[in-house]
């Protein structure tokens, strides 16, 4: 008992992944992510609108001091230790720890509250 070509074709399942639908879904996921990032960025800018000049300058000064410390002071460690692989590994570990601490202090001192800003109100 042989099957006709139409019956044989109906036995195969449809394509598992539709490339057109997946491409469109990926586009919309990317767009939602970009919209969310943009909205949060606008909220952070609006939240800083009422700040004083010292807070704004404090952010810049803190960032410059952190960069100078990480780039000038900590680099002295591997130079003094003879530029060995162990010295550079220690430097990288210390830089990671110091940057984490610096970021935590930045968030503590200069964080911006965006919870009060809501664009969805009508």
SETOR-99783 format. One record per residue (C-alpha): residue in three letters; x, y, z. Coordinates in steps of 0.5 Angstrom, whole numbers, plus 500, padded with zeros to 3 digits. Layout:
ALAXYZ...
//
This chain:
UNK500500500UNK503506498UNK502513500UNK500519495UNK505525495UNK500529498UNK499524504UNK506523505UNK508531505UNK502532511UNK506527515UNK512532516UNK511537521UNK512544520UNK518548520UNK520548528UNK523555527UNK520560522UNK526565521UNK521571519UNK517570526UNK524570530UNK527576526UNK521580528UNK521577535UNK528579536UNK527586533UNK521587538UNK525585544UNK531589542UNK527595541UNK523594548UNK530594551UNK533600548UNK526604550UNK527602557UNK534604557UNK532611554UNK527612558UNK531610564UNK537615562UNK531621561UNK529620568UNK536620571UNK537627567UNK530629569UNK532627576UNK538631576UNK535638574UNK534641581UNK541639583UNK546644586UNK552645582UNK556642587UNK553635587UNK554636579UNK561638580UNK562633585UNK561627581UNK566629576UNK571630581UNK570624584UNK570620577UNK577624576UNK580622582UNK578615581UNK581614574UNK587618577UNK588613583UNK586607578UNK591609573UNK597612576UNK597610583UNK595602582UNK599601576UNK606603581UNK604596584UNK606592578UNK612596576UNK615596583UNK614588583UNK618588577UNK613587571UNK612580572UNK605576571UNK604575578UNK605583579UNK600584573UNK595579576UNK595582583UNK594589580UNK588586576UNK585583582UNK586590586UNK583594580UNK577590580UNK576590588UNK578598588UNK573599582UNK567595586UNK568599592UNK569606588UNK562604584UNK559603591UNK561609594UNK559613588UNK552610588UNK552612596UNK554619595UNK551621588UNK545616586UNK539619583UNK532617585UNK528616579UNK522612582UNK518619583UNK518620575UNK513616571UNK512617564UNK506613564UNK501617567UNK495620563
//
